C-alpha cells in the first residue's frame, strides 16, 4: 500500500515539475513574441513623426 502511494506521489511531483518547466519556456516566449511587434510598431510610429517634422520645417 505504501509503495503505491509513494509511486503516485512521485508521479504527481514529476508531472508538476514538467508542467512548470514547460511554463518556464512558454511564458518568456509569449512575452518576447508580444514585445517584438510592439517595438516594431513604436519604431514605425517614430519614423512617421520624423518625416512630418522635416516637412514642417
C-alpha positions, 0 to 999 in steps of 0.5 A, a space after each residue: 500500500 505504501 509503495 503505491 502511494 509513494 509511486 503516485 506521489 512521485 508521479 504527481 511531483 514529476 508531472 508538476 515539475 514538467 508542467 512548470 518547466 514547460 511554463 518556464 519556456 512558454 511564458 518568456 516566449 509569449 512575452 518576447 513574441 508580444 514585445 517584438 511587434 510592439 517595438 516594431 510598431 513604436 519604431 514605425 510610429 517614430 519614423 512617421 513623426 520624423 518625416 512630418 517634422 522635416 516637412 514642417 520645417 
